[in-house]
Amino acid sequence: MADTALKSANVEVVAYSSPAHGTSFSNEAILVISGDSGAVRQAVISAREIGKNRTGDAGRRTEKRSPLLHLISARLIHEIEKI
């Protein structure tokens, strides 16, 4: 997902955490990116689509969404509304 996010838009890595570096969660990676709002939005949407495909959510309309993918979308929308 991180690879797709970085390749899909003109964004820069601000910070990165993984289980071996900066976070204690066993399967979590955190990527913080920066760029203009349109580029960041495109990067997150592209990464989200890859995540949906990998978790089996692609093409499904359900109320049970992956909490991580929902959190990404919620944070993006919240930050865009601030601008």
N, C-alpha and C positions, 0 to 999 in steps of 0.2 A: 504494500500500500504506500509506504513512504517513497519507494522508487517511482511509482506512478505519479504521486503528487508532485515530486520534484521535476519530473520530465514533462509533465503536462502543462506547466505554466511557468512564467518568469518569476520564480520565488527563490528566496535564500533561506538556508537553514540558520536558525537563531540558536537552537539548543536541541539536544538529542539525549534521551535517557533510555536505558534498557535494563534488564535484570542484572546484568553484569556491571552496569555503570549508572548509578543514580536512582534506581527504583528497586524495591524489594519484591515486586510482584513477579511471579514465575513466568508469565507469558505476555507481559505488557511492554510495549515500546512507545515512547512519547516523542513526537517530532513537533518542534515549534518552528513555524515558518513565518517569513515576513515578505511583503511585497505590496503592490497596490491592491485595493479591495477586490477588483475583478480577477486578478491573478490568484490571489489567495482563495477566493471562492471557487474558481475553476480547479485549483489543485485539490481542495477538500472534496469537491464533488467527484472528481476522477478517482481519488483514493477511496471514497465511500462506495462507488460502483464496484471497484475491485473487491472490497470487503464484503459487499452484499453477495457477489458471485462466490466468494470463498466460503461464506457461512451458509450458503444455500438459500438466501433470501431473495435472489433474483427472480423477478416475475411473480412473486407472491404479494398479495395484499392482505396483510394480517395486522391485528392490533399488537401482537407480540413481536416487537422489533428488537433487534440487538441493542442493548443499552448503550454500548460504545458508539455505534453508528448514530443513534439518536442524540447522544451527548455531543458528538462532533457537529451535527447539524444545528443543534440548539445554540451552541457557543458561537458558531459562525453567524447565525441570524442575529443573535444578541449583539455581537460586535459590529455588524453592519448597521444595525439600527442606531448605534451610538454615533456613527458618522453622519 
